[in-house]
């Protein structure tokens, strides 16, 4: 499953546990971090963690650019 959030693609897979990779859409760069959630947790837990990580990246970029 792929979702777009704040200029990033969140690629979610499940192989036992949930896992999400982040891709910056503007550059196509795969970010060097990912998030996971145990299989017992809902998909939305992994999505929430991925969105929080995107928020962190976007906030850091904004600080760097100011």
N, C-alpha and C positions, 0 to 999 in steps of 0.2 A: 504494500500500500504506500502511495506517495501523497504527501500533502504539501501545500505551499503556505508559508507563514513568514511575513515581514521580509520578503526578498530571498527566502531560503526554501529549498526543497527538503522536506523531511522524509527520508526513506525508511520505512518501518518493515521489519521482517520478524518472523517468529520461528526459531529453531530451538525448541524447548522454552527458552526465555524470550521476552520481547526485546528488540534491539532497534535503535534508530541512529542513522547517520545523517549528517547535515551537509548540504551542498549550497554554496552561495550562487544564486542564479545569475547574477551579473557577470561573474568570472568563470563559473563552472568548477570552482575549487571545492574539493572535498575537504571539509574542515577536519582537523586532526583529533577530534574528540567524538565520542558517541555516548549515548545513554542507554541504559538497560532497565528492565523491570522483570522480576521473576514471573514465570508462567502462571503462577497462582493469582497474580494481580491482573486487573483489567487492562485492555489496550489503552484506555484513556490515561492511565498512570504514565505509561511510556510517552504518550503524546504530550502530556503536561510537562514532563521533564525535558523533552526535546524543545518545546516552546520556551521554557525557562532558559535553556542554554542559548537559543537564538537571541532572546532578550539580552542576555549577558554579552554576547558578541556585538550586537547592534549598539548597546550602550558603550562598550569599550571603543568601538569605531568612532562613535560620536564624540567621545572625550578626546580621542587622538586627533580628530579633524578640527577641533575647536582651538 
